[in-house]
Amino acid sequence: MRLGINLGYWGAGMDSDNLAVAQEADRLGYSVCWAAEAYGSDAATVLSWVAAQTERIDIGSAIFQIPARTPAMTAMTAATLDSLSGGRFRLGLGVSGPQVSEGWYGVKFDKPLARTREYVDIVRKAMSRERLSYEGEHWTLPLPGGPGKPLKLTVHPQREYIPLYIAAIGPKNLQQTGEIADGALLIFPSADHLEETAIAHLRAGREKAGKTLDGFDVCPTLPLAVGADKDVSALADMFRPYTALYVGGMGSPKQNFYNQLAQRMGYGKEATEIQEKYLSGDKEGAAAAIPERLIDQTTLLGSVERIADRMQAYAAAGVTTLTLAPAGFSLEDRLASLRAGTEALERAGLA
C-alpha cells in the first residue's frame, strides 16, 4: 500500500506551510500529492506550483470539478501539467454538488452519471491526440451547422496515458467509476464498511468492463492526528467541525452524498440529527452530535502502533493508496505527522 498526501484547499489558512508539507512528503517517498478545489483556489495552479518545487512525488487533482471546465479544457490542463511535471500528473475528476455546480458555475446538476461518462470519453479522446469529434447528450463537438472543425491537441503529454480518477460516493457512481476510470477517490472511508460501501460496487464496474480490480487504485483520504492512545477522544474532537460540515452541511437535505454514506455505515439516526442541527444554524450542536466512533472509523488517530493497525485493516479491505490529511497547529506538527505516517506504514509491514 502506498501513501499520499492531500493539501486540501489553498487559502484555508495553512498556505505558507503547504509547500513544505509537499516537499517533506516528496523526501519521505510519498506516492502522490493531491490538491482540491471548490469555489476558492483552483487545483491546477496549486499543482503547478508544487510540481515545480518537488522532484519525485506525483501531483493529482482531487478534484477538478466537471462543471468548472469543458472536457477539452481539462484535457489541455492535464496534458500541460503532465508535461511540466515530467510525467507526474494524475487527473482526478468529480461532479461537485448541486449548490456549487448551479450556484457558482451556473451549470445544471442533472444526470451526473451520464455527464461524467461523456466527459471522461471526451477527455480521453482529446488526450490521445485524436481529432476531436463527439456526439452525445450533453456535448456535441464540433457544434453542428457552424464554422467549427475537429481539432487535435497540440501539446504532447509526457506519457501516452495519464491515469484518470473519479471521486465517487454513491453506489451507482462507484460502479461507473470502476467501469471507466483507473482509480477511485474516496472520502469518509471506514475499513469496517469499505467492502459494502465501496469495493463491491467498484468490483461490479470492473467486471462490467471485463476487468478485475488488479491495477485499479482505491485511494481514500483520511485525516491523521498522532498522539497517545489515551488521548484518542481529544484527537477525535479536532475533526468534529470537519465531519459536521460534510455530513451536515454539504448539499441539501435530499442531496447530501456524505450524509447518505454515514447512513449506509449504520448511523442513520445520528446523520439525520447532525444534518438538522447544521442546516438550522446550530453548527456546534451538529458537531457535538457526531458519535466518536464515526470519527474514529473515518480518521487515523492515536499512536504510531494504533495507526499501523488501522493501516493493515485498510490494506486488507482493498485500499492501494492511502492519502493522509495531517492535522496540526504548526508546520512542525504536520511534518511530524507525515513522518509518523511513514513509520506506521513500515510497522504495518506495508511499505
C-alpha positions as CSV (number, residue, x, y, z in Angstrom):
1,M,0.0,0.0,0.0
2,R,1.3,3.4,-0.9
3,L,0.9,6.7,0.9
4,G,-0.4,10.0,-0.5
5,I,-0.8,13.5,1.0
6,N,-3.8,15.8,0.5
7,L,-3.1,19.5,0.8
8,G,-6.8,20.3,0.8
9,Y,-7.9,23.8,-0.3
10,W,-5.3,26.5,-0.9
11,G,-6.4,29.6,1.1
12,A,-7.6,27.6,4.2
13,G,-5.0,29.3,6.4
14,M,-2.0,26.9,6.0
15,D,-0.8,28.1,2.7
16,S,2.7,29.1,3.9
17,D,3.2,25.6,5.2
18,N,1.7,23.6,2.3
19,L,4.7,23.7,0.1
20,A,7.0,22.5,2.9
21,V,4.5,19.7,3.6
22,A,4.6,18.6,-0.1
23,Q,8.4,18.8,-0.1
24,E,8.7,16.6,3.0
25,A,6.2,14.1,1.5
26,D,8.4,14.0,-1.6
27,R,11.5,13.4,0.6
28,L,9.8,10.7,2.5
29,G,8.8,8.8,-0.6
30,Y,5.1,9.5,-0.6
31,S,3.5,8.5,-3.9
32,V,1.2,11.4,-4.7
33,C,0.3,14.9,-3.5
34,W,-3.3,15.9,-4.2
35,A,-4.9,19.4,-4.2
36,A,-8.6,20.2,-4.1
37,E,-10.8,23.0,-5.4
38,A,-14.4,24.1,-4.5
39,Y,-15.1,27.8,-5.0
40,G,-11.9,29.4,-3.9
41,S,-8.4,28.3,-5.1
42,D,-8.2,26.2,-8.2
43,A,-6.2,23.0,-8.1
44,A,-4.3,23.4,-11.4
45,T,-2.4,26.4,-10.2
46,V,-1.5,24.8,-6.9
47,L,-0.3,21.7,-8.6
48,S,1.9,23.5,-11.0
49,W,3.5,25.4,-8.0
50,V,4.1,22.1,-6.1
51,A,5.4,20.3,-9.2
52,A,8.0,23.0,-9.9
53,Q,9.4,22.6,-6.4
54,T,9.4,18.8,-5.9
55,E,11.3,16.0,-7.6
56,R,9.6,12.6,-7.5
57,I,6.1,12.8,-6.0
58,D,3.2,12.6,-8.3
59,I,0.7,15.6,-8.3
60,G,-3.0,15.0,-8.6
61,S,-6.2,16.9,-8.8
62,A,-8.7,15.8,-6.1
63,I,-10.6,17.1,-7.8
64,F,-11.0,19.1,-11.0
65,Q,-14.7,20.0,-10.9
66,I,-16.5,18.8,-14.0
67,P,-18.9,21.8,-14.2
68,A,-16.0,24.2,-14.0
69,R,-14.3,23.3,-17.3
70,T,-15.2,22.0,-20.7
71,P,-13.8,18.5,-21.2
72,A,-11.4,19.8,-23.9
73,M,-10.0,22.4,-21.4
74,T,-9.5,19.7,-18.8
75,A,-7.5,17.6,-21.4
76,M,-5.4,20.7,-22.2
77,T,-4.7,21.3,-18.5
78,A,-3.9,17.6,-17.9
79,A,-1.5,17.4,-20.8
80,T,0.2,20.6,-19.8
81,L,0.7,19.6,-16.1
82,D,1.9,16.2,-17.2
83,S,4.5,17.8,-19.5
84,L,5.6,20.4,-17.0
85,S,5.9,17.8,-14.2
86,G,7.9,15.3,-16.2
87,G,5.1,12.8,-16.3
88,R,3.9,13.0,-12.7
89,F,0.3,14.2,-13.1
90,R,-2.8,12.2,-12.1
91,L,-6.2,13.5,-13.3
92,G,-8.9,13.4,-10.6
93,L,-12.5,14.4,-11.7
94,G,-15.8,14.9,-9.8
95,V,-19.2,16.4,-10.4
96,S,-19.0,18.5,-7.2
97,G,-22.5,19.1,-5.8
98,P,-25.7,20.9,-6.8
99,Q,-25.0,24.1,-4.7
100,V,-21.6,24.7,-6.3
101,S,-22.5,23.4,-9.8
102,E,-25.6,25.6,-10.1
103,G,-24.8,28.4,-7.7
104,W,-21.1,29.0,-8.6
105,Y,-20.7,27.7,-12.2
106,G,-24.3,28.1,-13.5
107,V,-24.3,24.5,-14.7
108,K,-27.4,22.4,-14.1
109,F,-26.7,19.5,-11.7
110,D,-28.7,16.9,-13.8
111,K,-27.8,13.4,-14.9
112,P,-24.4,13.5,-13.2
113,L,-23.6,9.9,-14.2
114,A,-24.3,10.4,-17.8
115,R,-22.4,13.7,-17.8
116,T,-19.4,12.1,-16.2
117,R,-19.3,9.3,-18.7
118,E,-19.4,11.6,-21.6
119,Y,-16.9,14.0,-20.0
120,V,-14.4,11.1,-19.5
121,D,-14.9,9.9,-23.1
122,I,-14.1,13.3,-24.5
123,V,-11.1,13.9,-22.1
124,R,-9.6,10.6,-23.0
125,K,-10.1,11.1,-26.7
126,A,-8.6,14.6,-26.6
127,M,-5.6,13.4,-24.6
128,S,-5.0,10.6,-27.1
129,R,-4.5,13.4,-29.7
130,E,-7.2,12.2,-32.0
131,R,-9.1,14.8,-33.9
132,L,-11.9,15.7,-31.6
133,S,-15.4,15.0,-32.6
134,Y,-18.2,13.7,-30.4
135,E,-21.9,13.3,-30.4
136,G,-23.6,12.9,-27.0
137,E,-26.5,14.1,-25.0
138,H,-24.5,16.7,-23.1
139,W,-21.7,17.6,-25.6
140,T,-21.5,17.8,-29.3
141,L,-18.2,18.6,-30.9
142,P,-17.9,20.4,-33.2
143,L,-21.1,22.3,-32.9
144,P,-23.3,21.5,-35.9
145,G,-24.0,24.0,-38.6
146,G,-21.2,26.3,-37.7
147,P,-17.6,27.0,-38.6
148,G,-16.1,24.6,-36.1
149,K,-14.0,21.7,-37.2
150,P,-12.4,18.7,-35.4
151,L,-9.1,19.8,-33.9
152,K,-6.3,17.9,-32.4
153,L,-4.5,18.7,-29.1
154,T,-1.2,20.3,-30.0
155,V,0.5,19.7,-26.7
156,H,2.3,16.3,-26.3
157,P,1.8,14.9,-22.7
158,Q,4.9,13.4,-21.2
159,R,3.1,10.0,-21.2
160,E,0.8,8.4,-23.7
161,Y,-1.7,7.6,-20.9
162,I,-2.4,9.8,-17.9
163,P,-4.1,8.0,-15.0
164,L,-7.7,9.1,-14.5
165,Y,-9.5,9.0,-11.2
166,I,-13.1,9.8,-10.2
167,A,-14.4,11.0,-6.8
168,A,-17.3,8.7,-6.1
169,I,-19.5,8.1,-3.1
170,G,-22.9,6.6,-4.2
171,P,-23.2,3.0,-5.4
172,K,-24.1,3.9,-9.0
173,N,-21.2,6.4,-9.3
174,L,-18.8,3.9,-7.7
175,Q,-19.9,1.2,-10.2
176,Q,-19.4,3.5,-13.1
177,T,-16.1,4.6,-11.8
178,G,-14.9,1.0,-11.7
179,E,-16.0,0.7,-15.3
180,I,-14.5,3.8,-16.8
181,A,-11.7,5.1,-14.6
182,D,-8.2,3.9,-13.4
183,G,-8.9,4.8,-9.7
184,A,-11.4,6.0,-7.2
185,L,-11.1,8.9,-4.8
186,L,-13.0,8.1,-1.7
187,I,-13.8,10.2,1.4
188,F,-15.0,9.1,4.9
189,P,-13.9,5.6,4.3
190,S,-14.3,3.1,7.1
191,A,-12.2,-0.1,6.8
192,D,-15.0,-1.9,8.6
193,H,-17.5,-0.9,6.0
194,L,-15.4,-0.5,2.9
195,E,-16.4,-3.7,1.1
196,E,-20.1,-3.0,1.2
197,T,-19.9,0.8,0.8
198,A,-17.3,1.0,-2.0
199,I,-15.3,-2.1,-3.1
200,A,-18.2,-4.3,-4.1
201,H,-19.6,-1.5,-6.3
202,L,-16.1,-0.8,-7.9
203,R,-15.7,-4.5,-8.5
204,A,-19.0,-4.7,-10.2
205,G,-18.0,-1.9,-12.5
206,R,-14.7,-3.5,-13.3
207,E,-16.5,-6.8,-14.1
208,K,-18.9,-5.0,-16.4
209,A,-15.8,-3.7,-18.3
210,G,-14.3,-7.2,-18.4
211,K,-11.6,-6.3,-15.9
212,T,-10.7,-7.0,-12.3
213,L,-9.5,-4.7,-9.5
214,D,-5.9,-5.6,-10.3
215,G,-4.2,-2.3,-11.2
216,F,-7.1,-0.2,-10.1
217,D,-6.2,2.4,-7.5
218,V,-8.5,2.6,-4.5
219,C,-7.5,5.9,-3.0
220,P,-9.3,7.1,0.2
221,T,-8.4,10.3,2.1
222,L,-8.1,10.1,5.9
223,P,-7.4,12.9,8.3
224,L,-4.5,12.0,10.6
225,A,-3.7,13.1,14.2
226,V,-0.9,11.5,16.1
227,G,-0.9,11.3,19.9
228,A,-1.2,9.0,22.8
229,D,-3.9,6.3,22.7
230,K,-5.3,7.6,25.9
231,D,-6.0,10.9,24.1
232,V,-7.9,9.5,21.2
233,S,-11.2,11.2,22.3
234,A,-9.5,14.6,22.3
235,L,-7.9,13.9,18.9
236,A,-11.3,12.9,17.6
237,D,-12.7,16.2,18.7
238,M,-10.3,18.0,16.3
239,F,-12.3,16.6,13.4
240,R,-15.9,17.3,14.7
241,P,-16.2,20.6,12.7
242,Y,-14.9,18.8,9.6
243,T,-17.2,15.8,9.9
244,A,-20.2,18.1,10.7
245,L,-19.6,20.2,7.6
246,Y,-19.7,17.2,5.3
247,V,-22.3,15.1,7.0
248,G,-24.5,18.0,8.0
249,G,-23.8,20.9,5.6
250,M,-22.7,19.6,2.2
251,G,-25.7,19.8,0.0
252,S,-29.4,20.0,0.6
253,P,-31.4,17.7,2.9
254,K,-32.2,15.5,-0.1
255,Q,-28.8,15.7,-1.9
256,N,-26.0,15.2,0.7
257,F,-23.9,12.3,-0.5
258,Y,-21.8,12.3,2.7
259,N,-24.9,12.1,4.9
260,Q,-26.2,9.2,2.8
261,L,-22.8,7.4,3.2
262,A,-23.0,7.8,7.0
263,Q,-26.4,6.3,6.9
264,R,-25.1,3.3,4.9
265,M,-22.5,2.8,7.6
266,G,-25.2,2.4,10.2
267,Y,-25.5,6.0,11.5
268,G,-29.0,6.8,10.1
269,K,-30.5,8.4,13.2
270,E,-27.3,10.3,14.0
271,A,-26.8,11.5,10.4
272,T,-30.3,12.9,10.4
273,E,-29.7,14.8,13.7
274,I,-26.4,16.2,12.5
275,Q,-27.9,17.5,9.3
276,E,-30.9,19.0,11.0
277,K,-28.8,20.9,13.5
278,Y,-26.2,22.0,10.9
279,L,-28.8,23.3,8.4
280,S,-30.7,25.1,11.2
281,G,-27.5,27.1,12.1
282,D,-26.5,25.1,15.1
283,K,-23.1,24.0,13.9
284,E,-21.8,23.4,17.4
285,G,-24.7,21.2,18.2
286,A,-24.2,19.3,14.9
287,A,-20.5,18.7,15.8
288,A,-21.4,17.5,19.3
289,A,-24.0,15.1,17.9
290,I,-21.3,13.1,15.9
291,P,-20.6,9.8,17.5
292,E,-16.9,9.5,18.4
293,R,-16.9,6.0,16.8
294,L,-17.9,7.6,13.4
295,I,-14.9,9.9,13.6
296,D,-12.6,7.2,14.8
297,Q,-13.7,4.9,11.9
298,T,-13.0,7.5,9.3
299,T,-9.7,9.0,10.5
300,L,-6.4,7.8,11.7
301,L,-5.9,8.7,15.4
302,G,-3.5,7.8,18.2
303,S,-0.1,6.3,18.5
304,V,2.0,5.0,15.6
305,E,1.2,1.5,16.6
306,R,-2.5,2.1,16.6
307,I,-2.3,3.8,13.2
308,A,-0.3,0.9,11.9
309,D,-3.0,-1.5,12.9
310,R,-5.6,0.7,11.1
311,M,-3.4,0.8,8.0
312,Q,-3.3,-3.0,8.0
313,A,-7.1,-3.0,8.1
314,Y,-7.4,-0.6,5.2
315,A,-4.9,-2.7,3.1
316,A,-6.9,-5.8,3.9
317,A,-10.1,-4.1,2.8
318,G,-8.6,-3.3,-0.6
319,V,-7.0,0.2,-0.3
320,T,-4.0,0.6,-2.6
321,T,-3.1,4.3,-1.9
322,L,-3.9,5.7,1.5
323,T,-4.0,9.5,1.3
324,L,-3.3,11.3,4.6
325,A,-4.5,14.8,5.6
326,P,-2.3,15.5,8.6
327,A,-3.7,17.8,11.2
328,G,-1.6,20.1,13.4
329,F,-1.4,23.5,14.9
330,S,2.0,24.2,13.4
331,L,4.1,23.2,10.5
332,E,6.3,21.0,12.7
333,D,3.2,19.2,13.8
334,R,2.2,18.4,10.3
335,L,5.7,17.4,9.3
336,A,5.9,15.1,12.3
337,S,2.5,13.5,11.3
338,L,4.0,12.8,7.8
339,R,6.9,11.1,9.3
340,A,4.6,9.1,11.7
341,G,2.6,8.0,8.6
342,T,5.8,6.6,7.0
343,E,6.8,4.9,10.3
344,A,3.3,3.4,10.7
345,L,3.3,2.0,7.2
346,E,6.7,0.3,7.9
347,R,5.5,-1.1,11.2
348,A,2.4,-2.4,9.4
349,G,4.7,-4.3,7.0
350,L,3.1,-2.5,4.0
351,A,6.0,-0.3,2.8
